[in-house]
Amino acid sequence: MKNNPKADELLVKLFGSVSRARIIELLFSQVERAFYQGEIMYETRLSLHPTQGELENLIDLGIIKKRETKDRVYYEIDTYSPFFKPLCEI
């Protein structure tokens, strides 16, 4: 979707937030992988506060899950979420 501005606009309308749409697009583009916050910020070109806020929102909604290691916190799609299949189809 990175090369399709029309699709990007639709995602923003659907999710109500540019930040949320960018994070969802990134995480769903590589479902098998977990990202740490710095990677998400870099890949989505978002600053710290919008990234943190939207990650917490997505955790609260049950769309992503957070996994902590000794030195990093990782975020990944929760494939058991009831939203997983519908979001994959978007």
Beta strands, then each sheet from edge to edge (+ up, - down):
strand 1: 35-36
strand 2: 64-68
strand 3: 73-77
sheet 1: 1+ 3- 2+
end
